[in-house]
């Protein structure tokens, strides 16, 4: 099955996908296995959940391909990536609490896998109790987390707090949000080149 992918910076590309029943031994990085043979790159992911999103993005973050995974357990598919222009790309698996990225590069129709650079980014989570909001995030590599809180009423957005938390693997914060009855709050998180937005409505 051919999937047409529109890349606004580079025109229209085509990635030929071939579903495959692939079985690999569990070795190397635990959540994935990549095998590059001739024109096809076989990707196997373990412990996926239905509703996870798999995408391919270029170095600008432009999404070239997206698929919602429909089953729990093992995911396996072969991709023809040779039609992509030379450059850096990522497979990205977006789950409920984490994002897993697997980088690769394309040069002269040759795919180079950068398995050692694969990483897991844990998403920040919030829990609201009354006028208190509890923020938590795992940062296993001590990656900084920038938090910006805005109070929103009508068309106005007023910055209330901005802080960057560094040098800790387990981030926990509690914020008291006054004035919830008069408007809404928006919390913007930035970490590892990703932005996450949470809304707290009255």
N, C-alpha and C positions, 0 to 999 in steps of 0.2 A: 504494500500500500504506500503510495507517495503522499507526503504531506507538504503542502506549499507553505512556506514560512516567509512572512514579510518583515524585512529589516529596513527601517526607514533610512538608515545611514548607508546601506550597502545594496539596496534594491531587493529583488526577490530571489530567495535562495530555495534550494530544494534539499531536503534530507530524506533519503529513502530509509524506511524502517522495515525491519524484518523481525517479527516476533519469533523467538526461539526458545526451545526447552533446553536450558543450559544448566549444568550441574558442575559446581566447582568445589574443591576441598576448602575447608575453612582455614585460611592462612593469611598472613599479612594483616592489613587494617581490617578490623572485625565487621564493619558495616557494609563493605562493598568489595567487589572484585572486578577489575577491568582487564580485558584481554584484547589486544590489537592484532588483527590478522588481515593482511591485504587491505581490502577496502572497508571492512566492517570492524566496528569496535563493539565488543560484547560487554554489556554492563549488567552486573548482578548485585542486587541489594538485598540484605537480610533484614528481617523483622520490620518490614514496612506495614503500614496500616491503611486500610481503605480510607480514602479522603486525603491522604498525603498528595502533594503536588510535586511532580518531577519536571524540571525545566532545564533548558540549555540557554545560557546567557553569554553575551560577549563581554569584553573588558569594560564597556561603558554601562553595563547593567541592562542592556537591551535584551528583551526576551525573544529568542528565536524559535523556541519550541516549548510546548507545555502539555502535560498529560496528567490527569487526575487518576491516581492508582485506585483500582476497584476492589482489590482483594487484600486480605491480611497475609503476612508471611513472606515468601520469597518472590522477588520481582526479577525477571530476566528478559532482556531485549537486546538485539543487535542494531546498531546505528551505522549508516554510511555517512561519515562526517567529512569526506574528502571534497564535497562541493562547497564547503565553507571557505571564505577568504582566509589568507594567512593572518594569524593573530592568536590572542589568548582567549580562552573560553572556560566556562565552568558548567559541570552538571550540578544542579542544586535540588536537593530533596527537602521540601518544606513540610514539616510536621507540626503537630499541635504545640509542642514546647521547645522544639529545636530545629535548626536548619543545618543540613549537612552539605558541604561543598566539596567537589572533586574537580580540580583544575586540569586542563589539557591545552595543548597548543597545536595549531595547524600551520605547517610550513611546506609550500610546494606540494600540496596534496598528501603530505605525510603527517600522521597523527602522533604526537608525543604525549604520553601520559605522565602527569606529575603526581603520582599516587602519594608520595611522601609529604606533599603539601596539602593533602586533604584535611579538613577540619570540621569540628562541630561547634556551632554557635547556639548557645542556649538563649531562648527568648526571655525577656523580662515578664514577670507575671504580677498581677495586682489582685488584691482582695479588699473589698469595701465593707466596712462595718460602721454604720451610722455615718458620722462625718470624718471618720478615719479611713485612710487608704494605706494598705500594707503593700510594699513593693519588695520583690525578691528576684534574684537572678544568680545563676552560677556563672562564674568567670574563671574557668579552670586554668587559663593562661594569664590571669590577672589583667585581662583586657579592660580598659576604662569603660565606664557607662556614664553618659551625659544625660541628665534628666532635666527637662523643661516643663513647667506646669503653667497653664494658661487658664484664666477665668473668662468664660465666653457668655455674653448676654446680647441677644439680637445679632447684629452684624459686627459687634465689637469684640476684640480679643485682647485681653490685658495680661501681660506676663507677670506671674506671681513669684516664681522661684526658678533658679537655674543653678545646678551644681553638677560637678563631675567627680565620680567616685573612682579611685584608683587603688592599685596594689592590694587587692583582696580577692579571694576566690569565691567568697560567699557574700553577696551584697544583700543587705536587708535595711529597709527604711520604713518609717511610719510618718505620714503627713496628715495634719489636721486641715480639712477643707471647710472653711467657714463660708457661709453664704450659699450653700447648695440649693436652698429654696428659691434663690433669686436668679439662678443661671446654671450653666454647665461647666465642667472642667475638661480640659484636654491635656493629656500627659504625653509628651514626645520623648522617646528614648532613642539614643544613638550609640551604637556599639559595633565594633568590627566592620565598619563600612555599611551597616544596615540601620534603617530607621523603622521604629515601631511606634504606632499611635494608639492610645487607649482613650476612650471617652467615658466620663462619669456624668450621667444625666440626673437631673433632679426628679 
